[in-house]
Amino acid sequence: MAVCAILGGCQTHNHNESRHDEEAGESHHHHDGVIEISPERQEILGIVTDTVRVGDFHEVIHTSGRVLSATGDEMTVIATSDGIALLPGLSEGSAVAKGGRIATISSRNLASGDILSKARITYETAKKEYERDLQLFEDNIVSESHLDKSKLEYEHAKAEYDALVSGGVTQGGVGVTSPISGFIKSVHVNSGDYVQTGTPIATVSQNRRLRLKADLPERHFGRIGDIRDAVFTTSYDGAAYRLSELGGRLVSYGRTSDGDYFIPVTFEFDNKGGFIPGSYVDVFLKTSRATTGIFVPLEAIVEDQGIRQVFVRDPDDDDAFIRREVSLGESDGMEVLVTKGLAEGEEVVVKGAVHVKLAGVSAVPAGHTHNH
């Protein structure tokens, strides 16, 4: 039924219906195995062809890697005072604006007392002492060194109080805010945990630039200087991405092994897609070494009982496609070398090949039930 739905109806022994299908331009296949699909149907199914050409296919090294946040696009938000951290329901992945509240730290129920209240009292007291000593100095009652000491205590108290207030003061305590816009990459404490000044609360990422860290096997160390580009595929959308098309560049590569028989190769690129920092990906490292040959998009390849095939347009009939078995070489994650089965100048289905395959599947005739 799925094939019938895609192709627009199955053939039956009703000659009127069969004639109607052919007049409507529905797909069918000839007795010689050539698959025929009308131009209208090709457009509906998204079938696209391209002419095969000989070109340079760059050799690749297939490995694994991870997508990571780029350096400078992350900031860790820390506690600005001691107390109980109260988080406003934020979780990993939550969006946050610059200056947005990450947590509130309360010290009211602690034995040491409310830190904000104590800092305010210390600040106000130091301010009054400094102002009094300033007046006394003008009257030559206190020395200059005494005034300098009073001023220093006042400035320290003010700096401590301002640091607490900068996060925003509420009835619940001292607010901790995000210094950048982005999203919550990770939360390091639970709501209700006791924290001290400097304790990491959460990590905020801008997610503008990302890094791809590929694990190059040690046996390929001699080719590390040939690496120019990379293609990676994700597990969550199955798509392939070429770094050069994402503003990517090779940043660095390791000079020593990380102890697991791999050498890190790091790229940086623009986050133009819905990539998940921290996720593992398949990586195809493209080198400057090239092989001359015929290559087609991976989408052009279909498999039938272990046999890899492509569909070639009949040069004498734009509506007809010929099934062609091919032998494949290496792939860069987006394209694959065809070592046997295609010739330069032939026109191959590069998009919608699966629909051509389904069009070649014989439909089961309908209306053949038997009643006894």
C-alpha positions, 0 to 999 in steps of 0.5 A: 500500500505504501508503494501504491500511495507514493506512485499514485495507485496500483495497476489492476486488471480493470482495463479502463483503470489501467488506461486512465493511469497511463493517460494520467502520466503515472509511473510504470515499468516496461517489460525490459526492466526500464523504469518509466516516470512521467516528467510531472511525476518526477517533479512531484517526487522531487527526482533530480538528475545530474551529469556524471563528470570526472574530477578530483576526489580528495582522499579522506580519513574516517574517524570520530569526534565531538562538537564543542563550544568554541573558546570565548563563547562560554562563561561560568557564573559564580556565587557572589556571596555565601548562602543558600542558592535558589534557582528559578527553575532554569535547566540545561538548554534554557535561554538567558539574556544578558543580565538575566537572573541565574540564581538568588543566594540567601543567607538569612537563615544561616547562623552567620546572619544575612551577609547583605545586611552585614555588608550594608552596615559595614559600608555605611559605618565605614562611610561615616567614619571616613567623612568624620575623619576627613572633617577632622583632618581639615581641622588638623585633629587627625593625621594624614596616615589616619585619614588614609587608613579610614579611606581604605576601609571605606573603599573596601567596604563599598566594593564588597557591598557594590559587588553584592548589590550588582547582582540585584537585591531582592527580599530573597537575597542577592541575585546572580546574573548572566554576563552574556546572552545565550543558553544554559549549557550546564548547571553545577548546583541544585536549588537549596545547596549551600554555596560559598563565594566563587562557587560555580553556579552555571555555565552560559554559552553564546553558541556562536562559534563551535569547535570540532575536535576530531580523533586522528588515529596515530597511524595517520600521523604522517598525513596530518599536514595534508588535512584541509577540510572536514565533513561530519555527520550527526546522529540526531538529524543524519545530515552531513555538513562540510566545514568549509561551507560553515566558515570553518577553519583548521585551528590546531592539531596535537603533537603528541597522542592523548594516550588512547592512540589518537591525536586531536585535530581541532576545527572551528566553524560558525553555528549555522545549524542546530548543532548540540555542543558535546555531541559525538559525530562521525568525521571525514577528514579531507586531505590535499591528496586527490584521486581522479575519478567519478563520484556521486552524492551518497543520496544517489546510491540505493541498495537492493539485497546488498547490491548497490545501484544507481539509476541512469536516465535513458539517453533516448527517453527522458521518462525512462531510467535504467537500473545500474549496479555500481562498485564504490570506493571511499566516501567523504560523508557527502559523496562517494567514488564510483569505481565501476558502473558509470561513465562520464557524460551519463545522467544519474538520479542524484535526488529522489533515487529511492522513489525511482526504486519504488517505482520499479517495484511491481505493484500487487494486482488488486481485486483478486480475492476469492469467495467460496 
